[in-house]
Amino acid sequence: MAGRPRGVGDDVILRAAVEVIGRDGPAGFTLAAVAGEVGLVPGTVVQRFGSKRGLLLALAERSARDAGDLATRTRADHGSALAALTALAVRTTGALDSPARYANHLAFLCADLADPELHAHALAVHRAQGAAYAELLAEAAAAGELRAGTDPAALAATVQAVVAGAGLTWALDRDGTLARRLEREIAAVLAPHTDGRTTSREDV
């Protein structure tokens, strides 16, 4: 393992942190667990981030920074703005692929709400996602994918609320996958604004 820590960048450590958060939850989230995930000693993670809270702040900062980039990449992968909208919601929740992982990430979000610095980053992510939904819906309206008179900003706020609520409902009833649930619920929200047209699974 000699020499390996030098090649482990901060992004690798932050991805490992996401894995530990989802797998082990707040009780199991330690610098030692994150370090072990990538073959480092805990002292190396301490040198990079200072503390567990420092690591969480770095992860929150990266999440806020990456939210817009994810939207841009997702739009480039899809032929229509509405297909990209659904795909973005699915990709945003990609780490929440089991009810247990959803619960663990939700526990960290609840902690973020009580911490002013972490809350600021969580709010930045929330706003970036809302802006991305609004931009995609405005594009869809301009392209004729939405009925005339649809308010993209208002519809984006509804979509964002539905995405959050669908995740919690799915974690409770555990019917199917979160991705399928999101696709179904977003299609239901969009249907009155699209003459019943929905995006296909293949396009998502």
Sequence and secondary structure as in RCSB ss.txt:
>XXXX:A:sequence
MAGRPRGVGDDVILRAAVEVIGRDGPAGFTLAAVAGEVGLVPGTVVQRFGSKRGLLLALAERSARDAGDLATRTR
ADHGSALAALTALAVRTTGALDSPARYANHLAFLCADLADPELHAHALAVHRAQGAAYAELLAEAAAAGELRAGT
DPAALAATVQAVVAGAGLTWALDRDGTLARRLEREIAAVLAPHTDGRTTSREDV
>XXXX:A:secstr
 TTHHHH  HHHHHHHHHHHHHHHHHHH  HHHHHHHTT  HHHHHHHHSSHHHHHHHHHHHHHHHHHHHHHHHH
HT SSHHHHHHHHHHHHTTT  SHHHHHHHHHHHHHHHTSHHHHHHHHHHHHHHHHHHHHHHHHHHHTTSS TT 
 HHHHHHHHHHHHHHHHHHHHHH  S HHHHHHHHHHHHHGGGTTT    TTT 
